[in-house]
Amino acid sequence: MGIRRIPALPEAVRTGAARRLKVSDHTMRNARLRLTSLGLFLAFTVLASTVLPLPPAAVDASPSPDSYSYRFLVDEDGFTRVEVNYSSPGTGSSWVFVPKFSNWTHAELSGDIEESENLTTGAVAGDDYYFYQAFRFRFKSAGTFLMTVRFNMTLGAVVIEPRGVFYSPQIGFQEAGRASAEVLLPQGDTIDAGKAFAVGRASYGPSQLKGNYALFELYENLVRLQVEFSKSGKPEMRTLKRGIFTFHAVERYVDLAGELLDLYDGVYNSTVELFNVTLPSVDVEFFIPDFDSILTVGGYVPFAGGRVGDIHLNLFVERFAEGTLEVVALHELVHHFLSQARISPGSLLWFHEGMAQYVSVEVVDALGYEGAKTERESLEEAASGLIKRFYYLQYWSPESPPANMGTYYAASYYVISRLAEAYGGLDYYARFFKTIGDARISDDDVLAYHLSLAANASVARVLSGWGFNVADLYISSSLIEEARLAVGGLNPLFQPYKYLAGWLYRQGVASLEEGDARAGNLYLAAAIFLARWAPLLTVATVVAVVAAVVYVLRARRAKPKPVLPDATAVLEGFGKPDEVLVKPPKNGGRLGTIQVCGNGKLGEVSAISSRHQRTSNNLRS
Ligand SMILES: [Zn+2]
């Protein structure tokens, strides 16, 4: 978009130690009810929270006579001149950190450099520092060798009256007999005695502190200085406007504010297209975070009364890789767009933060900034170490910030970015915001439903796979329609199955209306099953009934034959029974009606009675 930026300053570091993010309780209290972009700083350096009352042992147990002394001269606007003076008797070699991406010089006041080279910091110090390189040199001198390295830092200190914070470049040098660093602020400034530290593996205060001056003995060879101070007077404020955006900036940062307004204005139309809403107005300002969190909070928007407030951007972020401040600025703007789209951070913070990170990195990367790439790498690296069970995200809210905030940001980013990967990147979310319409998305079930509509597939299932407790309303909606058609299309003859399917359908709809999606889905699925199989079940039922009837009838007809041997035995003594006994009676002999004797078996009774009749007849004749 043709946005020009001032060159990145030699600042941010990338070290193994830097990934051990520590956020103090104090920081957490300040994060309360703010939507911060903390997660953006997972890989950035942070201050150790340990403050030692006494300095640790000296760097070198057997001191050599050489020495490094640093001098930081800070002006009214925070611009800092850096001098590194090295002295050593005779000949020898050493190395010192210098900027990699900006100008620096060295001058020998006494003696000569015979040979020198620039190396990676990792080659001499073990860790890689992104903005620095190591100047290694071999020298000789008839007397004392004296060399001075010089470079400048535009934002050595950030200043918004009445506060200012100086944060030194990375100090790095070959271990020497003695090392020290002094900070000199403008006349009238006052260093806060409780907020002046040298920070390496340990932290400790200055050996001398007076007004605008502090002197630190350096007990480690890899260290930074952090010094807070107060200034008299009020900040000289300027107001810049661009479209819907208004930036309230201190005069000394007006150029930087203008560049950020260019960014906002440049991406506004495409972000309106993405989120499907416009913003009435957005106010922006710089801020200096608390002393303990100057490098752990990128920016924030306050959240109160269900509304998000002005965008606040941490000035120190300008010292990170080019594009990092733009990512933070976009991150906070996304919170505004999401709120305008009726998605509240109060109930869906994980979605807010995940979207803010994903969208900001994608948009700024498309503009060609290096900082967006490094941000993505940091987030991916953090996410790769996570167990992919993110149930805890659903309990995340502005009112209850977790201690391991970085995990929450990384997990949120992971979920949002992986859904984008599966369903079409930023276009997927553009579809999502178009499907929302006038709906207010207040919980994960409804969110998953709209995400599913945009994906044309059930996202609730994907979220469930990541440990979310979420109902599948997308399946419910398709089940309702499917069940309605299946039950409604059933022939009324298919009973009682049509009736039962209809009852299940009504139970399913009632359960969904009561918010019980799981029961609703089960009822509806059962209704569909029953409706589909109703014809066959009806036929089967009819067949079964007919078969039962036929069986009974056949059973009735299949009466056993008379048991003649028994009858013969009975009639012994009366002579041989004639054939008449086993023939059906003539003249409609009503065998069936002779039920006056026998053993309960009608057929036998009838036959025997016939024989009795026949026998009686014989007797009478
Ligand atoms: Zn955020």
Residues whose N, C-alpha, C, O or C-beta is under 5 A from the ligand:
A	BS01	ZN	L35 T36 S37 E353 A356
